[in-house]
C-alpha cells in the first residue's frame, strides 16, 4: 500500500511538471475582439435583435449568462439570431471577450 501512494505521488508530480496554466485574460484584447465582432449588435451592452437580452448585469443574470463559461459557450456556438464565432475566433479571444463583457456588465456599460 505504501508503494501505491509513493507511485501515485510521483505520478502526480510528473503531471504537474507538464501542466501549462491558461494564458492570462487580456481585457484589452477582449475589448478589441468585441469592437470588431460584437458591437454591431451589442453596442453599449444593448441587443438590437432581441432588446430584452442585453449584456447588462441584470439581463445576464436573468438569462443565465452571468459567467465566463456561459458567455464563452454562447459566443463559440451561437444561438437563435447570434452566429457561432467558434470557427472565426480563437479560444483565447473568445475567453477574453467573455471576460470583457462581464467586466463591462459589472462596471455598467457606457
Order of alpha helices (4+ residues) and beta strands (2+ residues): alpha-alpha-alpha-alpha-alpha-alpha
